[in-house]
Amino acid sequence: VELIGKFGLLPNDALIAATCKHYEDFRQVDFLEVVEP
């Protein structure tokens, strides 16, 4: 719910984003740049 409100995501997209964030999957994709605050 936090990601839905914060980023305006649809529920399914928020679930995917939360899962990837938890397991740090974005770091495994070479064409994505992970930007942290």
N, C-alpha and C positions, 0 to 999 in steps of 0.2 A: 504494500500500500504506500510505503514511503517513496519508492521510486516512481510510482504512478503520479503522485502529486508533485514531486520535486521536478521531474523531467517531462511530465505530460505523456507518459507512455500508456499504451493499451495494456490491459492485464496480462495477456500472453507475452508481450514484449518485455514487461517488467519482470516476469518470472524467468525468462531467458537471461536477461541482464543480471539479475540477482544471483542466478546459478553460476554464470560465468565469473562474476566478481568473487563469489565465495571460493571457487576452485581455481581462480587465477588463469582461466582459459585464454583470456585475451593475450597474455604474454607468450603463448605458444604459436600465435599467428604472426608470421614474419612481416606481413604487409600492414599490420596495425601498429600504431604508436600508442603506448599507454602513457597517459599524462596524469600525474598525481599532484594534488595540491601541496 
